[in-house]
Amino acid sequence: MEKANELPVKAVDAIEEAAGTFPGYRRAHAKGDYYEAVFTPNGKASAFTTAPHLLHTPVPAIVRFSNSSPNPTHADALTPPKGMAVQFQLPDGSVTNLIAVTIPIFFAKTPEAFVEIMKFFKSAEEGIPNLKELMKIAVNYPESKVSFKMIKEMRSPLSFAMARYFSIHVFNFINKDGRKQPIKYQWEPDAGLGMYGKLEAADYSADYLNEELTERVEREPVVFTLMIQLGEEGDPTDDPTAAWPAERQTIEIGHLTISKKLVDPPDMVLFDPTIVPEGIECSDDPILHFRHDAYAVSYNRRIHGK
């Protein structure tokens, strides 16, 4: 059995073995651009949490949109899942992060499963997962089957500003009375949803998403609405491969307004999803907690140019 402190290193090693090593880049979501934003809460979250950025006062934020591939040279059309990482700058000078992707569930239930699944990707050409191989993996990891099927059917968005982003993991909101409420986050684009056909995006620039968003924010702000889905008794909080029932209540808790692209991107930013303020706590999801250590390994290699 793997020792817990060895798994993060083995996970990052497995990513590098599958996709190659690109010094100075993130080991996942390597290609991306940064934008300046302001998050304005509407106060509706105050019934569930005391987290300062979700109450009443607007806070500045940094947003990074990205491809999911570990290879920074991959064309946007080659990696349909996209990422949206937001770092909120809190009034006391600290930060908190919200990491979301365009697929609502993850492909691994445990850190051990993640490492084993990544080993299957070694034979994938240039780190791009072979979808037939993914379905074989699903035989060994049946809980991963739904996620792989979503990836297989996923199409590239018309714009980073026209995609829906999910937090995947569950977090616990804690209100002023100490009551806990499990939630999942979701970013809804005010511009509406738009996807290319399966082959259409291949006709566009390899960097069409960053190019399009750069032009878009020069014309007008890009706005996303932050929603929370409220978990109920029996909903899994420790399994990122499992979706909650669609009928669970959702509440709009604020808006993110993206105003401009950052000319001097703060590329050493660490978007660790486990960094949360008072009023929010991480759930018992082992993958969520594992990301803290795996991100630290990746970050250390990146800042040292490895």
Secondary structure, DSSP 8 states (H G I E B T S, - for coil): ---TTTHHHHHHHHHHHHH---TTS-SSS-SEEEEEEEEEE-SGGGGT---GGGSSS-EEEEEEEEES-S-TTS-GGG---EEEEEEEE-TTS-EEEEEEESSSS-S-SSHHHHHHHHHHGGGSGGG---HHHHHHHHHH-GGGHHHHHHHHH---BS-GGG--EE--S-EEEE-TT--EEEEEEEEEETT---B--TTGGGGS-TTHHHHHHHHHHHHS-EEEEEEEEE--TT--SS-TT----TTS-EEEEEEEEEEEE-SS--TT----TT---TTEEE-S-HHHHHHHHHHHHHHHHHHTT-
